[in-house]
Amino acid sequence: MGRLLITGGAGFVGSNLAVSLASRHPEWEILALDNLYRRGSELNLPRLEEAGVEFVKGDVREPGDLERLPKLSAMIECSAEPSVMSGVEGDTSYLVHTNLTGAYNCLELARRDGAFMVFLSTSRVYPVERQLALELDEAETRFELAEEQDVPGASSAGISEEFPIAGARTLYGSTKLAAELLIEEYRAALGVPAVVDRCGVIAGPWQMGKVDQGVFTHWMLAHHFGNPLSYIGFGGKGKQVRDLLHIEDLVDLVERQLLDPKSWDGRTVNVGGGRECSLSLLETTALCRELTGSEVPIEPVQETRAGDVPIYISDCRRLFGLDQWRPQRSAKQVLADIHEWIAADPERIGAALNIDAPVGGRE
């Protein structure tokens, strides 16, 4: 590995990848490109500098910002606008041009240098209506996927890469899927090596969680600062479920991919915590209360938001068949690490997130 570019490099995922990879591989030259659009991303700039990562102010929507970069060996493309609610009301241009035009510009840069691309995609590429049609069992604290399903690629283990892809999936999911298709064409026609990681919910320290993205950090922030929450949709019971993956577990996988690009080129894999590392909002509340010692009011809201699903679990058996990587950190450990991070720097975090704003809960 010579020079590595991380787009979205001052965001939650990008900055943690940059800092961790720099500590593991001081011989690598790592560039972190970011437009600092996301609230709180400026808090990561001192971390990047301390780790020896070069920060580059730039925007993936602007080809010139990428063209001026030096020759690269590899790229981690994680610059997306990740909110499932982005573009639903009002302007769609930032979402579409960041997630799709940005991916195209990054592919052109990878093509220029013959660089290996690690593309961080999302579980949101799987259509919403088909997920809503899945058979569920309702347990005391959560929904579970029934073992027998009429839809291929779905079971009690979660949703696999064989799940049917036709249908609407939110603007966020559709732009990420479109970027995946571009990547496949660039591989086949232009020889750009790439791997696609379809990530479930990623969580951990330095995530600026909010109501529509980063739910587990959002939940812990509310408990720490004493803000009210809501169980939104699906009966208002808080039984909706997501698997979650500690950011350092993602770093472990991406590092393996960067070190062995030939083995990963052309792969598309689900990456998540799976059933073993998943939580409902109700279960998250119990853990947050245990870790913080505080209790906040939680309002049940009956109405389900457009694009939401009651449960998403990553079935990662394809990935597990390719590599020895497995998630190492439990759901409780993820929340404990988030709590420790907030407790160590509450003033700056609260100010960066305008934490007194009303809060609620979904993905």
Secondary structure, DSSP 8 states (H G I E B T S, - for coil): --EEEEETTTSHHHHHHHHHHHHH-TTSEEEEEE---STTGGGGHHHHHHHT-EEEE--TT-HHHHHTS---SEEEE------TTTTTSS--HHHHIIIIIHHHHHHHHHHHHT-EEEEEEEGGGS-HHHHHTS-EEE-SS-EEE-S--SSTTEETTEE-TTS---S--HHHHHHHHHHHHHHHHHHHHH---EEEEEE-EEE-TT---BTTB-HHHHHHHHHHHT--EEEESGGGSS--EEEEEEHHHHHHHHHHHHH-HHHHTT-EEEES-TGGGEEEHHHHHHHHHHHHS----EEEE----TT--SEE-B--HHHHHH-S----S-HHHHHHHHHHHHHHSHHHHHHHHTTTS------
